[in-house]
Amino acid sequence: MFLTFGGLFFLLFGRMLFIQATGQAEGKVLTALAEAKYARESTLKANRGTIVDRNGELIAADTLSYRLVAVLSEKASNGSKKPMHVKDYEATAEVLAKYIPLEKEAILSRMTNAKEGTWQVEFGKAGRDLSHETVLALKQEIKDKELSGILFIEDQKRFYPNGVFASYLIGFAMKEEDEEGNISTVGKMGLEKTYNEALTGTDGKVDFQSDGWGFVLPKTEKTIVAPQDGHEIQLTIDKTIQNFVEDALNRANAVYSPKKMLVVVANPKTGEILAMSQRPAFHPSTREGLTENWLNDALENTIEPGSTMKMFTLAAAIEENKWNPNAWFKSGQYTIFDRTIRDVNKTGWGTITYLEGFQRSSNVSMAYLLEDLGDRTFIEYLRNFGFGEKTGIDLPNEAPGIILDRYPSERLTTSYGQGSTVTPIQMIQAATAIANNGNMMKPYVIDKITDPNTGEVVKEHEPEKHDSPISADTAKEVREVLASTVTGEKGTAKKFALNGYTVGGKTGTAEIPKTSGSGYLSGGSNYLYSFLGMAPIEDPQLITYVLVQQPQLPIDKVGSDPVAEVFTSVMESSLKYLNIVPDGANATEAKALKDYTGKDSTEAVSQLEQEGFRPVVIGEGGKIEVQYPLPNTKLTDNAVVLLKTAGETELPDFTGWSKKMVLSFKMLSGLDIRMNGEGFVTEQSLSYGTVIDQNDPVVVQLQPPAEIHKPQVEEPEEEKIVGG
């Protein structure tokens, strides 16, 4: 017995000495095993970069969501007084089916068919991106029915607060699982896809040591690697103008149900795209409304532009001194070799002047003008205007379009917009040359890209002059002719007139090529109706291009009606929002704002009131630190001028203020001002004169000008107007 137990003791003692000396057991390093057992790593999720408008208002961002997990293993309940795993599969599946887009049978199958020993299961896409409200309701029902084993893991999802809003420009991002089972948010369309790498952040982590239950061991070190959020993309898009566009398209869509619609609004001075939308459209959060078309029609699809192209034919003729508005020609038809073209009414209007021909949108007038100009010279001008090649806008998959140049008949039909193809963004770019005194500006949608982790501006876009296809004098004369299509007795664009602003532009009615075979669609409203216009015409601040394809027209409407309704609504609201000085007999002459920075606020207020402005002091008064608008800005009577001083701020009366002015007040004052709606302020939650601090929220209600000034129409008592 002594020898047996003694031998065992010496064997055990020897083994202990070996392990202590070598640090190994069974060929494995024990310190490494211990570290593997107790080391833990926790992921710190990075946020995907935000997308904001030109004023910093949110367009896309990550927001809190939840992921649904069902714990199946009975081991999860060991040591717990309450069950921590799913006990009643049937009842649990029935409750979950009410809150996630998955049938009860599918949920039940996922749990009952799990492999033996499976700790927990998830429910794929249906169990992800749950909202806070859904989780609260689900938790309550689980509690009421005394169910167990359902966990909610905090997660992130992409949030698009504006709903259907520039959908084909912004695109969308969604969760995607890779081959290793890792789930990440990936841009699938639009800017979300194009700038996916810049928007995607880098996750951080926390390394620490814990006991077998996961609790951090005392006196151990944590190593933290901070997450790096994705870059912020600031667009040239103005949220307010974009909403004007979305609202106008929604109204037109409800009345006319066209096959397609598109609107692009741009600043001709810079090339900045202020709004861009199309119909059909979709909600980026749910993808509801997304059809087989994934293309941004403003630049990825080409069209035959129709008579809107005539403004560039006119510009080329004026530049070459071939335009005589008072010369006469015989309208109706024109023959070139074996090809005869006709005016829209087939017979023409007899012998008329070229100016009247342009106002009436005569195709024959373009044919005779092309004779004097020279068809090859005309094609050179079109290429100088950027047609037939990409604009270089900072968006992918831009189409170049095709300028037909093989035969004289092709060059002829191109002069009035048929045959050759263009993109709407090319039309916008070319129109900037006319609006901007000959300087053609390259369009762009990205203002800047910023690294939120460092504040560094990674990329910044400055206005870029593309070319000068025409002179300033030519541009001015073209604008005068374009204005006559709206104001002239024979003008085809009378219904595009704006209240309080001069406007000029060109209507278009283009045939639509058949999807199969050759030729064009015919009959009814099988046309692409459009208008390319700018205002105020003396010094255009906005260009807007509107397309409406194959609308369902009531008997008392024509194709230009839906186009005019969209154009006038967008332009009037946008010009007022931008505080653009109105024109017309009732308008007062604009005055340049002086520089009041550094002066005493009392003196500045007195001078501003004498000049007819409405000064608003931010702070307690004294030395003026900042003013808005900036010095030399031209303003009309009663325009608001903000004067920033030190100290607490009294709330002004916001009634009638534009959203842009409220945003400026918010930025200068630092107050928590929250805005509902678009357009101009009609109500505010706190009375003017109230002194508040930066933690007190103020809510202001805005409405578009069309809603504020909506006329009250009295309906006839006995008679109803058909189609009215």
MARLUM-253833 format. One record per residue (C-alpha): residue in three letters; y, z, x. Coordinates in steps of 0.1 Angstrom, whole numbers, padded with zeros to 4 digits, always signed. Layout:
BEGIN
AlaYZX;...
REM end
This chain:
BEGIN
Met+0000+0000+0000;Phe+0023+0009+0028;Leu+0017-0023+0047;Thr+0020-0044+0015;Phe+0053-0030+0003;Gly+0066-0027+0038;Gly+0059-0064+0044;Leu+0077-0073+0012;Phe+0107-0052+0022;Phe+0110-0069+0056;Leu+0107-0104+0040;Leu+0135-0096+0015;Phe+0157-0080+0043;Gly+0151-0111+0065;Arg+0161-0134+0036;Met+0193-0115+0030;Leu+0202-0116+0068;Phe+0196-0154+0067;Ile+0218-0160+0037;Gln+0245-0138+0051;Ala+0244-0155+0085;Thr+0242-0191+0072;Gly+0260-0189+0038;Gln+0232-0211+0024;Ala+0204-0208-0001;Glu+0178-0235-0008;Gly+0199-0259+0012;Lys+0230-0253-0009;Val+0263-0238+0002;Leu+0268-0207-0019;Thr+0306-0206-0017;Ala+0307-0242-0030;Leu+0284-0231-0059;Ala+0306-0202-0067;Glu+0338-0223-0066;Ala+0322-0248-0089;Lys+0312-0221-0113;Tyr+0345-0204-0115;Ala+0370-0232-0107;Arg+0387-0246-0138;Glu+0411-0275-0142;Ser+0435-0277-0172;Thr+0452-0310-0180;Leu+0490-0311-0186;Lys+0496-0341-0208;Ala+0525-0364-0199;Asn+0546-0378-0227;Arg+0548-0416-0232;Gly+0583-0427-0226;Thr+0607-0429-0255;Ile+0624-0461-0268;Val+0660-0456-0280;Asp+0688-0478-0293;Arg+0721-0484-0275;Asn+0735-0451-0288;Gly+0704-0431-0277;Glu+0690-0429-0313;Leu+0652-0426-0314;Ile+0631-0457-0321;Ala+0597-0446-0307;Ala+0584-0414-0291;Asp+0554-0392-0288;Thr+0551-0364-0313;Leu+0526-0335-0319;Ser+0494-0344-0337;Tyr+0459-0329-0340;Arg+0424-0340-0333;Leu+0395-0328-0355;Val+0364-0312-0339;Ala+0333-0299-0357;Val+0313-0273-0336;Leu+0276-0277-0343;Ser+0259-0254-0317;Glu+0248-0220-0330;Lys+0255-0206-0295;Ala+0292-0209-0303;Ser+0287-0179-0326;Asn+0269-0157-0301;Gly+0288-0124-0298;Ser+0311-0132-0327;Lys+0311-0113-0360;Lys+0321-0145-0378;Pro+0303-0178-0376;Met+0320-0202-0352;His+0299-0233-0359;Val+0294-0254-0390;Lys+0269-0238-0413;Asp+0273-0258-0445;Tyr+0272-0294-0435;Glu+0274-0307-0471;Ala+0304-0287-0482;Thr+0322-0293-0449;Ala+0318-0331-0452;Glu+0331-0330-0488;Val+0363-0312-0478;Leu+0369-0333-0447;Ala+0366-0365-0467;Lys+0396-0355-0487;Tyr+0419-0354-0456;Ile+0406-0380-0432;Pro+0399-0417-0438;Leu+0362-0414-0436;Glu+0336-0413-0464;Lys+0317-0380-0470;Glu+0283-0397-0462;Ala+0297-0409-0428;Ile+0310-0375-0419;Leu+0277-0359-0429;Ser+0257-0385-0409;Arg+0279-0378-0378;Met+0270-0341-0379;Thr+0233-0342-0391;Asn+0223-0371-0367;Ala+0239-0355-0336;Lys+0214-0351-0307;Glu+0197-0318-0304;Gly+0217-0294-0283;Thr+0250-0312-0290;Trp+0278-0286-0289;Gln+0304-0304-0310;Val+0312-0338-0325;Glu+0344-0357-0333;Phe+0351-0384-0359;Gly+0366-0412-0339;Lys+0399-0428-0350;Ala+0396-0411-0384;Gly+0397-0376-0369;Arg+0426-0383-0346;Asp+0464-0383-0350;Leu+0464-0358-0379;Ser+0498-0347-0390;His+0509-0311-0391;Glu+0511-0312-0429;Thr+0475-0325-0431;Val+0462-0298-0408;Leu+0479-0270-0427;Ala+0465-0282-0460;Leu+0430-0287-0445;Lys+0431-0252-0429;Gln+0440-0236-0462;Glu+0411-0253-0480;Ile+0386-0244-0453;Lys+0398-0208-0456;Asp+0396-0208-0494;Lys+0360-0222-0493;Glu+0350-0199-0464;Leu+0338-0228-0442;Ser+0334-0225-0405;Gly+0332-0245-0372;Ile+0362-0268-0377;Leu+0387-0268-0349;Phe+0420-0286-0345;Ile+0430-0296-0309;Glu+0466-0303-0302;Asp+0472-0339-0292;Gln+0500-0365-0292;Lys+0505-0396-0312;Arg+0531-0424-0312;Phe+0559-0418-0337;Tyr+0581-0445-0352;Pro+0607-0426-0373;Asn+0624-0457-0388;Gly+0594-0473-0404;Val+0596-0511-0407;Phe+0622-0516-0380;Ala+0623-0545-0356;Ser+0585-0544-0357;Tyr+0578-0576-0339;Leu+0603-0566-0311;Ile+0592-0530-0307;Gly+0555-0536-0314;Phe+0532-0506-0314;Ala+0510-0484-0292;Met+0478-0467-0302;Lys+0450-0445-0289;Glu+0423-0463-0270;Glu+0391-0450-0254;Asp+0379-0464-0221;Glu+0343-0468-0208;Glu+0343-0432-0194;Gly+0354-0417-0228;Asn+0390-0410-0217;Ile+0415-0415-0245;Ser+0450-0427-0238;Thr+0479-0443-0257;Val+0482-0480-0249;Gly+0508-0505-0260;Lys+0492-0533-0280;Met+0522-0555-0290;Gly+0559-0561-0284;Leu+0579-0539-0260;Glu+0552-0512-0262;Lys+0528-0537-0246;Thr+0553-0555-0222;Tyr+0566-0522-0207;Asn+0533-0503-0211;Glu+0531-0494-0174;Ala+0567-0481-0173;Leu+0562-0461-0206;Thr+0529-0446-0195;Gly+0533-0412-0179;Thr+0511-0395-0153;Asp+0493-0363-0165;Gly+0496-0331-0146;Lys+0471-0303-0141;Val+0466-0266-0135;Asp+0438-0255-0111;Phe+0427-0219-0114;Gln+0397-0197-0112;Ser+0381-0180-0142;Asp+0352-0158-0152;Gly+0322-0171-0171;Trp+0341-0168-0204;Gly+0371-0189-0191;Phe+0395-0160-0185;Val+0417-0163-0154;Leu+0404-0140-0126;Pro+0430-0115-0113;Lys+0446-0120-0079;Thr+0437-0157-0079;Glu+0462-0185-0073;Lys+0472-0212-0098;Thr+0480-0246-0085;Ile+0503-0266-0109;Val+0509-0303-0107;Ala+0537-0311-0132;Pro+0532-0341-0155;Gln+0554-0371-0150;Asp+0567-0384-0183;Gly+0570-0422-0189;His+0603-0440-0184;Glu+0628-0441-0212;Ile+0638-0476-0224;Gln+0672-0480-0239;Leu+0677-0511-0259;Thr+0708-0532-0267;Ile+0697-0529-0304;Asp+0721-0510-0325;Lys+0701-0489-0350;Thr+0728-0492-0377;Ile+0731-0530-0375;Gln+0694-0533-0374;Asn+0691-0512-0406;Phe+0717-0535-0422;Val+0694-0564-0413;Glu+0663-0547-0426;Asp+0679-0538-0459;Ala+0692-0573-0464;Leu+0658-0588-0457;Asn+0641-0563-0481;Arg+0665-0573-0509;Ala+0660-0610-0503;Asn+0623-0606-0500;Ala+0621-0588-0534;Val+0641-0616-0552;Tyr+0629-0648-0534;Ser+0595-0640-0519;Pro+0599-0665-0491;Lys+0570-0675-0468;Lys+0591-0664-0438;Met+0625-0649-0429;Leu+0643-0641-0397;Val+0676-0626-0386;Val+0691-0623-0351;Val+0725-0607-0345;Ala+0741-0609-0310;Asn+0773-0600-0291;Pro+0786-0634-0279;Lys+0807-0617-0252;Thr+0777-0602-0234;Gly+0745-0618-0248;Glu+0733-0584-0260;Ile+0709-0586-0290;Leu+0721-0561-0315;Ala+0694-0567-0342;Met+0663-0588-0345;Ser+0638-0588-0374;Gln+0615-0610-0394;Arg+0594-0611-0426;Pro+0566-0606-0432;Ala+0569-0573-0412;Phe+0547-0542-0407;His+0550-0505-0402;Pro+0542-0497-0365;Ser+0527-0463-0373;Thr+0501-0476-0398;Arg+0501-0513-0390;Glu+0504-0519-0427;Gly+0516-0554-0433;Leu+0504-0568-0400;Thr+0488-0601-0406;Glu+0472-0627-0383;Asn+0507-0634-0369;Trp+0514-0612-0339;Leu+0543-0634-0326;Asn+0580-0626-0324;Asp+0593-0656-0342;Ala+0627-0653-0326;Leu+0613-0665-0293;Glu+0576-0672-0294;Asn+0576-0697-0323;Thr+0595-0730-0323;Ile+0612-0747-0353;Glu+0630-0779-0361;Pro+0665-0764-0366;Gly+0680-0789-0391;Ser+0718-0793-0394;Thr+0727-0762-0375;Met+0721-0784-0344;Lys+0751-0805-0355;Met+0775-0780-0341;Phe+0762-0788-0306;Thr+0764-0825-0312;Leu+0800-0820-0323;Ala+0807-0799-0292;Ala+0794-0826-0269;Ala+0815-0853-0287;Ile+0847-0831-0284;Glu+0841-0824-0248;Glu+0837-0862-0241;Asn+0868-0870-0262;Lys+0847-0889-0287;Trp+0857-0869-0317;Asn+0883-0882-0341;Pro+0882-0860-0372;Asn+0905-0884-0392;Ala+0886-0916-0383;Trp+0865-0932-0412;Phe+0829-0942-0415;Lys+0806-0955-0443;Ser+0783-0927-0454;Gly+0749-0931-0471;Gln+0725-0946-0446;Tyr+0722-0958-0410;Thr+0696-0981-0395;Ile+0684-0981-0359;Phe+0658-1008-0351;Asp+0631-1003-0377;Arg+0642-0968-0387;Thr+0667-0959-0415;Ile+0681-0925-0419;Arg+0699-0913-0450;Asp+0723-0885-0461;Val+0710-0857-0481;Asn+0720-0873-0514;Lys+0706-0907-0504;Thr+0736-0926-0515;Gly+0764-0908-0495;Trp+0800-0903-0506;Gly+0814-0937-0498;Thr+0838-0941-0469;Ile+0849-0907-0457;Thr+0864-0891-0425;Tyr+0843-0876-0398;Leu+0857-0842-0406;Glu+0846-0845-0442;Gly+0813-0859-0430;Phe+0807-0827-0409;Gln+0818-0805-0437;Arg+0794-0822-0461;Ser+0767-0821-0433;Ser+0763-0859-0432;Asn+0734-0871-0410;Val+0750-0906-0409;Ser+0782-0891-0394;Met+0761-0878-0365;Ala+0745-0913-0360;Tyr+0779-0930-0357;Leu+0792-0901-0335;Leu+0761-0906-0313;Glu+0770-0943-0308;Asp+0804-0933-0294;Leu+0790-0904-0273;Gly+0760-0921-0259;Asp+0725-0908-0268;Arg+0715-0900-0232;Thr+0748-0882-0226;Phe+0741-0862-0257;Ile+0706-0852-0244;Glu+0722-0840-0211;Tyr+0746-0818-0231;Leu+0717-0803-0251;Arg+0699-0794-0218;Asn+0732-0779-0206;Phe+0732-0758-0237;Gly+0698-0745-0227;Phe+0675-0764-0251;Gly+0642-0775-0239;Glu+0638-0745-0215;Lys+0633-0708-0217;Thr+0665-0686-0220;Gly+0649-0660-0197;Ile+0653-0632-0222;Asp+0636-0600-0210;Leu+0606-0605-0234;Pro+0573-0621-0228;Asn+0557-0654-0241;Glu+0590-0672-0247;Ala+0585-0708-0259;Pro+0607-0735-0243;Gly+0608-0759-0272;Ile+0607-0797-0269;Ile+0636-0821-0268;Leu+0623-0855-0278;Asp+0638-0881-0255;Arg+0614-0910-0253;Tyr+0630-0933-0279;Pro+0665-0939-0293;Ser+0653-0929-0328;Glu+0641-0895-0314;Arg+0675-0889-0298;Leu+0692-0899-0331;Thr+0671-0875-0353;Thr+0677-0847-0327;Ser+0715-0851-0332;Tyr+0710-0837-0367;Gly+0682-0813-0359;Gln+0650-0830-0369;Gly+0621-0839-0346;Ser+0630-0818-0315;Thr+0621-0781-0316;Val+0640-0750-0305;Thr+0636-0712-0308;Pro+0661-0690-0327;Ile+0670-0672-0294;Gln+0680-0706-0279;Met+0703-0712-0309;Ile+0719-0678-0303;Gln+0723-0685-0266;Ala+0739-0719-0272;Ala+0762-0705-0298;Thr+0776-0679-0274;Ala+0792-0708-0255;Ile+0812-0718-0286;Ala+0820-0682-0295;Asn+0829-0672-0260;Asn+0853-0699-0250;Gly+0827-0721-0232;Asn+0809-0692-0213;Met+0772-0692-0223;Met+0756-0658-0220;Lys+0720-0651-0214;Pro+0704-0630-0242;Tyr+0688-0597-0234;Val+0674-0566-0252;Ile+0669-0540-0225;Asp+0700-0521-0216;Lys+0685-0498-0190;Ile+0653-0480-0180;Thr+0656-0444-0169;Asp+0631-0420-0152;Pro+0635-0388-0173;Asn+0618-0368-0146;Thr+0646-0374-0121;Gly+0674-0390-0142;Glu+0674-0421-0120;Val+0682-0454-0136;Val+0653-0476-0126;Lys+0667-0508-0140;Glu+0700-0517-0156;His+0709-0550-0172;Glu+0744-0564-0169;Pro+0758-0593-0189;Glu+0748-0626-0172;Lys+0767-0658-0176;His+0741-0686-0179;Asp+0763-0717-0178;Ser+0795-0733-0191;Pro+0784-0764-0210;Ile+0819-0769-0226;Ser+0855-0760-0219;Ala+0875-0732-0237;Asp+0896-0758-0255;Thr+0865-0775-0268;Ala+0850-0742-0279;Lys+0882-0734-0298;Glu+0882-0768-0316;Val+0846-0765-0325;Arg+0853-0731-0341;Glu+0881-0746-0361;Val+0858-0773-0375;Leu+0831-0747-0382;Ala+0856-0726-0401;Ser+0864-0757-0422;Thr+0828-0758-0435;Val+0835-0724-0452;Thr+0872-0730-0462;Gly+0872-0768-0468;Glu+0871-0782-0503;Lys+0840-0803-0493;Gly+0824-0776-0471;Thr+0787-0768-0476;Ala+0792-0732-0464;Lys+0817-0719-0490;Lys+0793-0691-0501;Phe+0792-0678-0466;Ala+0828-0666-0467;Leu+0833-0629-0459;Asn+0856-0604-0475;Gly+0884-0597-0451;Tyr+0871-0617-0421;Thr+0873-0654-0411;Val+0840-0670-0405;Gly+0827-0703-0392;Gly+0792-0717-0389;Lys+0768-0745-0399;Thr+0742-0746-0426;Gly+0708-0762-0421;Thr+0681-0775-0443;Ala+0651-0787-0422;Glu+0619-0803-0432;Ile+0587-0784-0424;Pro+0559-0803-0405;Lys+0525-0802-0423;Thr+0500-0779-0407;Ser+0474-0807-0407;Gly+0480-0843-0402;Ser+0514-0860-0397;Gly+0545-0860-0418;Tyr+0565-0832-0436;Leu+0561-0811-0467;Ser+0581-0823-0496;Gly+0592-0812-0531;Gly+0605-0780-0545;Ser+0618-0755-0519;Asn+0595-0767-0491;Tyr+0623-0765-0465;Leu+0636-0742-0438;Tyr+0670-0731-0449;Ser+0693-0716-0422;Phe+0728-0706-0412;Leu+0743-0700-0377;Gly+0776-0683-0380;Met+0802-0663-0361;Ala+0831-0640-0370;Pro+0860-0634-0368;Ile+0863-0671-0360;Glu+0895-0668-0339;Asp+0877-0645-0315;Pro+0841-0640-0325;Gln+0826-0605-0320;Leu+0792-0612-0336;Ile+0769-0642-0340;Thr+0742-0641-0367;Tyr+0714-0666-0372;Val+0695-0664-0405;Leu+0663-0684-0415;Val+0646-0684-0448;Gln+0615-0706-0452;Gln+0602-0718-0486;Pro+0618-0692-0509;Gln+0608-0690-0546;Leu+0640-0701-0561;Pro+0651-0693-0597;Ile+0664-0723-0617;Asp+0700-0713-0611;Lys+0697-0709-0573;Val+0696-0733-0543;Gly+0681-0728-0509;Ser+0713-0717-0493;Asp+0717-0687-0517;Pro+0692-0663-0501;Val+0705-0673-0466;Ala+0741-0666-0477;Glu+0732-0633-0493;Val+0715-0620-0462;Phe+0742-0634-0438;Thr+0773-0620-0457;Ser+0757-0586-0462;Val+0748-0582-0426;Met+0780-0596-0412;Glu+0804-0577-0435;Ser+0787-0544-0430;Ser+0783-0549-0392;Leu+0820-0559-0386;Lys+0832-0529-0406;Tyr+0808-0506-0388;Leu+0821-0519-0354;Asn+0857-0513-0365;Ile+0865-0550-0360;Val+0900-0558-0372;Pro+0900-0577-0405;Asp+0918-0609-0410;Gly+0937-0623-0440;Ala+0970-0619-0458;Asn+0965-0582-0465;Ala+0956-0573-0429;Thr+0981-0555-0407;Glu+0986-0565-0371;Ala+0963-0546-0347;Lys+0980-0524-0321;Ala+0967-0515-0287;Leu+0959-0478-0281;Lys+0978-0461-0253;Asp+0963-0438-0227;Tyr+0967-0401-0238;Thr+0944-0385-0213;Gly+0960-0357-0194;Lys+0988-0353-0220;Asp+0993-0323-0244;Ser+0975-0328-0276;Thr+1005-0318-0298;Glu+1026-0345-0283;Ala+0998-0371-0285;Val+0991-0363-0321;Ser+1027-0368-0330;Gln+1029-0401-0312;Leu+0996-0414-0327;Glu+1008-0405-0363;Gln+1040-0423-0357;Glu+1020-0454-0347;Gly+1000-0452-0379;Phe+0967-0438-0365;Arg+0946-0408-0376;Pro+0943-0384-0345;Val+0915-0359-0346;Val+0916-0331-0320;Ile+0882-0318-0307;Gly+0887-0283-0294;Glu+0915-0259-0296;Gly+0942-0282-0283;Gly+0961-0284-0251;Lys+0954-0309-0223;Ile+0935-0340-0234;Glu+0903-0345-0213;Val+0889-0376-0230;Gln+0900-0400-0257;Tyr+0880-0424-0279;Pro+0885-0453-0284;Leu+0895-0461-0248;Pro+0931-0471-0239;Asn+0941-0507-0248;Thr+0916-0509-0276;Lys+0932-0528-0306;Leu+0932-0507-0338;Thr+0945-0512-0373;Asp+0966-0487-0393;Asn+0948-0455-0402;Ala+0921-0459-0376;Val+0906-0426-0362;Val+0914-0416-0326;Leu+0894-0387-0311;Leu+0911-0364-0286;Lys+0888-0341-0266;Thr+0903-0307-0255;Ala+0888-0274-0245;Gly+0877-0246-0269;Glu+0861-0243-0303;Thr+0862-0273-0327;Glu+0872-0274-0364;Leu+0852-0299-0385;Pro+0873-0329-0396;Asp+0870-0347-0429;Phe+0844-0373-0420;Thr+0848-0392-0453;Gly+0851-0430-0446;Trp+0841-0426-0409;Ser+0817-0452-0395;Lys+0784-0440-0380;Lys+0796-0452-0346;Met+0827-0429-0349;Val+0806-0399-0360;Leu+0782-0405-0331;Ser+0813-0405-0307;Phe+0825-0372-0323;Lys+0791-0357-0319;Met+0789-0367-0282;Leu+0824-0354-0274;Ser+0821-0321-0294;Gly+0785-0313-0286;Leu+0780-0302-0322;Asp+0746-0306-0340;Ile+0756-0333-0364;Arg+0727-0349-0383;Met+0731-0382-0402;Asn+0713-0395-0432;Gly+0716-0431-0440;Glu+0736-0460-0425;Gly+0772-0473-0429;Phe+0801-0449-0437;Val+0803-0412-0445;Thr+0804-0403-0482;Glu+0795-0365-0480;Gln+0793-0337-0454;Ser+0774-0304-0457;Leu+0802-0281-0444;Ser+0839-0284-0455;Tyr+0865-0297-0431;Gly+0884-0270-0413;Thr+0853-0249-0407;Val+0849-0236-0371;Ile+0813-0237-0360;Asp+0793-0234-0328;Gln+0768-0258-0313;Asn+0738-0241-0330;Asp+0751-0247-0366;Pro+0738-0280-0380;Val+0761-0302-0400;Val+0746-0329-0422;Val+0766-0360-0431;Gln+0755-0386-0457;Leu+0762-0423-0451;Gln+0760-0454-0473;Pro+0764-0491-0465;Pro+0797-0507-0476;Ala+0779-0528-0502;Glu+0767-0496-0519;Ile+0800-0478-0516;His+0820-0507-0531;Lys+0793-0519-0554;Pro+0810-0535-0585;Gln+0802-0522-0619;Val+0789-0551-0639;Glu+0790-0549-0677;Glu+0760-0565-0693;Pro+0767-0587-0724;Glu+0757-0569-0756;Glu+0741-0598-0774;Glu+0735-0626-0749;Lys+0715-0625-0717;Ile+0721-0650-0689;Val+0689-0668-0679;Gly+0681-0662-0642;Gly+0712-0641-0638;
REM end
